[in-house]
Amino acid sequence: MALFSLRCFTQTSRWFRFSRVPALKFHKSSMMGATVEQFEEAKNKMSTLKNDPGNEVKLKIYALFKQATHGPCDSPKPGMLDFVNKVKWDTWKSLGTITQEEARQQYCNLIGSLLAKEGGSPAQEVSAQPAASSNTYTTLLVSTQDNITTIQLNRPAKKNAITTEMYEEIIDALQQAAEDTSVVLTVFTGAGDFYCSGNDLSNFTKIPEGGVEQMAKAGGELLRRYVKAYIDFPKPLVAVVNGPAVGISVTILGMFDLVYAAECATFHTPFSQLGQSPEGCSSYTYPRIMGASKACEMLLFNKKLTAVQACELGLVTEVFPDSSFQSEVWRRLRSYAKLPPNSLALSKQLIRSVDKDRLHAVNDAEVERLMERWMSDECFNAVMSFFQAKAKL
C-alpha cells in the first residue's frame, strides 16, 4: 500500500515530485520571534529566488507560512488518497504548538538562508534576527540571546517525549553551547504544557535486524553519551520546568546547577513500573540530594512529587506561581547572565570536580544494568502492558 501510494503521489503531484518524504529539518528560531514587518519582507524576498529550492524546502516554507499566519494545524486530516495535501498537512502538523511569532522567525531564517546560498548580499537578505548558528534541529528550538542559550524540547503534541533523534540533537546543542564563548548560561525548558514525558516508548518497538540485543547495545551507548554530555558540561546549567516531568528528564536534574519549577510541575520516575532501572546518575545523585529513603521512594516505588515536595527535598531550587513563573525566572536568568562568565564556569567546575570521576563510573554502571533490563522478558512484558493499557483509554 505504501509503495502504491508513493508511486501515485509521484505521478499526480506537479509541485512535490519525489518518491519518499524526507526527514524535515526546521531552522532554529529566536525565542523572541520575527516581527510582522520582517515576515512580510521575507514573503516579498521569496519571489526573487532564482533557483527552485526543492520539494523538501517548499514543504518547510508552506508549513511555516501556515503556522505563522493561521497558527497550529487544526484542519481535518486529508484522506489517504489525497497524497499532496496529506504531505502538506503532515508537515504543518509536525510544527506542533510553536507560536506564530516563532514560526515567522523560522520562516525569515529559511528565506534568508536561501538568498544567501544564491549569493545575495547582506543588504538583500531578510533582516530578521539571526539564529545563534547555522545548525538546524527537528526536535528542538535552540536560540542564544543575552548570553543565554535556550534549548527548548519541541514535540508538544507528544508531551516532549524524547526520541533517539532528540537525544542526538540535545548532545549537539550542549556541545555548541559549551564551545560558544558568548554563552554564560544554558537553559532547558519544554514547549507547550509539558516539560518532558521522558523516553518516547515507541523507541522500544523499533527492533533492528540484529534483534533486541543490538537495540539494547545501541540504546545503551546513546544513553551513555547523553548523560556524559551533562557530566562534562563546563558552564552553569539551568532547568526551567514549566510542567510535568517524567523519567530521564527528572533523573538528569541532578546534573543541573539550578532547577526552577512552576507550581503545576510534577516529578515522576516510574522505572519499576516499566521493568527498568534508574539512569542519569540518579542512583548516586538522588540519595545525596534527598537522602536514601526518599530517593528509594522515587526511584524504586514510583513516588510522584509535586513541585513543592521536590523543592522541600532539594531536587528543585525554587517554585514559582504559574502566573508569574516565566517572567520571574527569566528576569533572574538575565541578571545571572551578566555575571563574570569565567568566574561562573570555573566555580562550577570546582564544585562539580569532586564527583566527576564518580559520576562517569555511575553512568557506566547504570547503562550496563539498563542494557540487561531492556533484554529481559520482565521489561518487555511491562512495556507491552503499558501500551495495552494506553490503547484501552
Order of alpha helices (4+ residues) and beta strands (2+ residues): alpha-beta-alpha-alpha-alpha-alpha-beta-beta-beta-alpha-beta-alpha-beta-beta-alpha-beta-beta-alpha-alpha-beta-alpha-beta-alpha-alpha-alpha
